[in-house]
Structure formats: structure tokens, C-alpha cells
């Protein structure tokens, strides 16, 4: 049974500095949203990896926060609640 690999993982960068790590269904729309913020007009979005499932993308986003990358704090609180639920947490595998 195929999975819905419809979610992109990305870093939004100003020069070489990552100012936001996140997930989205539409990279172009998300880049435009970030560029509308003051001081971020010259930034660019860099896709990280391939499209993936929403569940794995949320797990990646949480891992990015744990590594100290800047993520949206409002989204992250929801990600931590959903990913840490018993039905999902038991299925997590460490990827090296």
C-alpha cells in the first residue's frame, strides 16, 4: 500500500545561515511567506531530502529543534504532542 509522501522538509536561509527549519506541502508558497517577513526578503528556501510523509516530516522538525535549529515555536508545540503519542513513539527508528 503506497504512502502519502506529500510533505517537504526545508531550511530557509539568509546567505548561508539557517533562519528557519520547517515542513510544508508547497515550497514556493512557503518561501513567499518567509520572504514577506521584515529582513527576510533576500532569503531562499533549500529543500532537505526528498518528499516524505507528514508523520516523518514532523519527527524531522522536532529533531531539528533538538539540534538547535530555529523552528516555528507555535508549530513545534503541536509537533511534540503528536509525535510523542504512544502510537507513534513506539514506531520511531533512529536513522544514522
Wavefront OBJ file of the C-alpha trace (Angstrom):
o trace
v 0.000 0.000 0.000
v 1.572 3.341 -1.052
v 2.132 6.123 1.459
v 1.303 9.806 1.016
v 4.730 11.350 0.563
v 3.396 14.857 0.151
v 5.435 16.893 2.634
v 8.683 18.756 2.018
v 11.322 19.461 4.657
v 13.219 22.711 4.214
v 15.696 25.219 5.564
v 15.041 28.895 4.888
v 18.383 30.646 4.669
v 19.703 34.181 4.652
v 23.048 33.765 2.929
v 24.468 30.593 4.473
v 22.687 30.984 7.814
v 19.599 28.849 8.523
v 16.920 31.129 9.975
v 14.071 28.614 9.900
v 13.738 24.840 9.577
v 10.290 23.587 8.761
v 7.900 21.446 6.759
v 5.346 22.341 4.097
v 3.176 20.950 1.323
v 4.170 23.801 -1.059
v 7.770 25.098 -1.119
v 7.072 28.105 -3.371
v 4.182 29.340 -1.221
v 6.197 28.876 1.970
v 9.204 30.714 0.533
v 6.944 33.658 -0.376
v 5.523 33.679 3.173
v 9.001 33.769 4.707
v 10.190 36.471 2.284
v 7.291 38.695 3.362
v 8.794 38.952 6.864
v 10.884 42.071 7.579
v 14.571 41.446 6.881
v 13.994 38.094 5.145
v 13.275 39.432 1.625
v 16.606 38.216 0.223
v 16.344 34.736 1.757
v 15.887 31.489 -0.103
v 14.452 28.083 0.636
v 16.529 24.892 0.372
v 14.739 21.558 0.218
v 16.201 18.995 2.613
v 15.949 15.395 1.415
v 13.032 14.034 -0.582
v 9.278 14.403 -0.100
v 8.144 12.354 2.858
v 5.070 11.515 4.923
v 3.655 14.174 7.237
v 4.419 11.996 10.272
v 8.099 11.594 9.364
v 8.381 15.280 8.470
v 7.027 16.281 11.889
v 9.527 13.937 13.517
v 12.328 15.559 11.458
v 11.139 19.033 12.502
v 11.261 18.036 16.169
v 14.776 16.613 15.670
v 15.841 19.898 14.069
v 14.678 21.770 17.175
v 16.567 19.347 19.423
v 19.712 20.057 17.368
v 19.275 23.792 17.966
v 17.950 24.755 14.534
v 15.348 27.568 14.562
v 11.822 26.220 14.082
v 8.426 27.878 14.497
v 7.710 27.583 18.242
v 3.917 27.547 17.720
v 4.122 24.602 15.312
v 6.696 22.802 17.407
v 4.460 22.505 20.471
v 1.877 20.695 18.327
v 4.566 18.515 16.765
v 5.848 17.418 20.166
v 2.352 16.462 21.328
v 1.515 14.461 18.208
v 4.871 12.723 17.716
v 5.271 11.795 21.365
v 1.929 9.988 21.459
v 2.287 6.267 22.320
v 1.019 5.064 18.939
v 3.779 6.918 17.077
v 6.625 6.974 19.607
v 6.944 3.192 19.691
v 7.470 3.038 15.918
v 10.363 5.530 15.806
v 13.673 4.249 14.496
v 16.992 6.039 14.814
v 18.482 6.879 11.431
v 22.233 7.287 11.227
l 1 2 3 4 5 6 7 8 9 10 11 12 13 14 15 16 17 18 19 20 21 22 23 24 25 26 27 28 29 30 31 32 33 34 35 36 37 38 39 40 41 42 43 44 45 46 47 48 49 50 51 52 53 54 55 56 57 58 59 60 61 62 63 64 65 66 67 68 69 70 71 72 73 74 75 76 77 78 79 80 81 82 83 84 85 86 87 88 89 90 91 92 93 94 95 96
